[in-house]
Amino acid sequence: MKKQEAEFRKKVENQARRMKQADLDRPTLLAQTVYVGTLGLLFVLPVVIGAYMGRWFDGLLEGYSMRWTLSLIALGIVIGGVNVYLFVRE
């Protein structure tokens, strides 16, 4: 009987220790905000850079064209998606 009580006490103490450690390891609101902000920048920056570069390339061509703008925005979306995927996977 004492052996079972000792095993039970050890399991309960181990679970309590794990719960305390999980509570300490939980990210704060600031850490979560920084993480989400980083994800946003990783996705938005390539799209914005693609839009500006595409607009600049289209300005070099004669006539009205949005070919480069749309192409580089699409490329920015792909690059941003890959950035977010790699960051989250890490």
Secondary structure, DSSP 8 states (H G I E B T S, - for coil): -HHHHHHHHHHHHHHHHHHHHHHHHS--HHHHHHHHHHHHHHHHHHHHHHHHHHHHHHHHSSS---HHHHHHHHHHHHHHHHHHHHHHH-
